């Protein structure tokens, strides 16, 4: 460390590069000077809390140890590709540890494996405080901050923090106490001036710090970060790593993967774990890496960044080791092990058991539902351009359809055109709900993945809130559109018929909405936009198959037609418009004969003679429940994949689709 004052570390631009053991390496740097005030440490090794942080739970030291860890993935050509080869190591509390290595070395794989993110099948042991890791409990005490800074663009920094506080802290604390916690965290991460700034207007460094701030709301003892400096300039990167170091020295275990840090950033880490070709080549303090390289052969020139030199040194240049203590001498190893804020107090806490009661969710299902529902309503209201677009689109479409079918409802000479009117309702409530979901939900999945994995809420409460939030707006737009086309087309002015038509349309729209989630939960945005309309084609064809020769439809085709929910919508609409003792339509004086004046005769000739409205309603309800449940199951499966529960057979099939059919899905 360059200079050290009481409670203060100062990193100056002109200071020389020094190891943690005190040896000067004389490497230059161009990072601007940054000063950081470190929090005071209590006697038990956990940071003493001031301000709002005193309300948060305090944890003992959490240390991660892994032994003989190997991980492989299915490979079409070679059968199996090994990513990590029998590696071992230890990441301790009060230390900021960097996992480094060239591209493809296995940095992110190791980080994901330790966090339990997207990887389930591996060989070896992972221990937490000398006990085998219980992944379910460990995920409750750890947080994973992804490389891509995913934040909700429709909320301010303060609103995002308050949402996180409400979901994570529940009603155990008052609103004022939560505000104190938020103010303390924002101040600690230098975000207090951006509290009322929309998240979409934040800089890259501010977004990264906001992602960290939201996960600190309930004071997790372990943080994982994937490439935290990616996309940041030198100053922002230095600020980010400095703040992470401060958080680590306050008592947390912080592990991050990083790619080619500058010399000054490299110096800020307490420990580094270097991988090459899936094998560990060094683990220890930053100050020991250059002497270690010199001892085994390669000598790092003074003009080189040690991070670059050590990372790109070939694996064959390193001797075989378990990476437990990569250092030139025993004394250096001991010195390097104490480079962070670790102490004897930490060793005493090592045996302390983590209170499992403190890991229980502070928020009930109903509370989560209410909070998420309010969030979704607020988000929907703030998407004013999107709301206006859908509103105007329904108005314009209503005017166009109403103008095309004006007056056909009670005109006996245009009875067949009225079937076209019913068909337009079916098509409208197929595509109007379907296409927006295909365009929006794939992006929503990214935010859902981050929040769900970090234990913000249960998927069931999120899913129910999402369905509920869309329903009122869908009802309003449907009422406007259907009222316009119903009156303009001169359908029977009977309230019960309009109510029956409205129910059919709403159920059709809800099924289309669930179908959109079912498709987009598995596919990328581009693939979802392609697959959705393609899936709709057979549904449309089956909905109108047999019109005009219904009695001649073969039993097999009648069975197949039941699989199209649009067919049941069409039958329900025909029964609504021409059933229930519909009076004969009016034949204009200009017509000599109106063949389809009688509603019963019309239905018999078109193959709709044996209809039952409530039978159609039952089928539509069944399809709505089925599509909604299947969409939930597929979303759950996607999120389970991010939790490390992906089936190997599914992985292999997915590789075949990607390689030979150019098929892409979300990658966790």
Buried (B, 14 or more C-beta within 10 A) or exposed (E): BBEEEEEEBBBBEEBEBBBBBEBEBEBBBEBEEBEBEBBEBEEBBBBBBEEBBEBBBBBBBBBBBBBEBBBBBBEEEEEEEBBBBBBBBBBBBBBBBBBBBBEEBBBBBBBBBBBBBBBBEBEBEBBBBEEEBEBEEBBBBBBBBBBEBBBBBBBBBBBBBBBBBBBBBBEEBEEEBBBBBBBBBBBBBBBBEBBEBBBEEBEBBBBBBBBBBBBBBBBBBBBBBBBBBBBBEBEBBBBBBBBBBBBBBBBBBBBBBBBBBBBBBBBBBBBBBBBBBBBBBBBBBBBBBBBBBEBBEBEBEEEBBBBBBBBEBEBEEBEEBBBBBBBBEEEBBEBBBBBBBBBEBBEEBBEEEBEEEEBEBBBEEEBBBBBBBBBBBBBBEBBEEEBEEBBEEBBEBBBEBBEBBBEBBBBBBBBBBBBBBBBBBBBBBBBBBBBBBBBBBBEBBEEBBBBBBBBBBBBEBBBBBBBBBBEEBBEEBBBBBBBBBBBBBBBBEEEEBBEBBBBBBBBBBBBBBBBBBBBBBBBBBEBBBBBBBEEBEBBBEBBBBBBEEBEEBEEEEEEBBEEBBBBBBBBBBBBBBBBBEBEBBEBEEEEEEBBBBBBEBBBBBBBBEEBEBEBBBEBBBEBBEBBBEBBBEBBBBBBBBBBBBBBEEEEBEBBEEBEEEEBBBBEB
